[in-house]
């Protein structure tokens, strides 16, 4: 069975690809909406992640000058929860 995260990623990439047809993009929208919960899928390995590593990654992103202010606020809220 295919990894749902990879499938969703492929369909999302198709939507942003200027070289794909509108018919193909509509198919990807349909699959994302009807079969993949709008593309919001979680990996089975999410439960196996080390919480300290996740926290460290969030802190690194907050201190990264290339991260937008909006995303930094989102990450700070996630860190506080």
Secondary structure as GFF3:
##gff-version 3
##sequence-region A 1 81
A	DSSP	alpha_helix	4	15	.	.	.	ID=ss1
A	DSSP	alpha_helix	22	34	.	.	.	ID=ss2
A	DSSP	three_ten_helix	37	39	.	.	.	ID=ss3
A	DSSP	three_ten_helix	44	48	.	.	.	ID=ss4
A	DSSP	alpha_helix	51	62	.	.	.	ID=ss5
A	DSSP	alpha_helix	69	80	.	.	.	ID=ss6
###
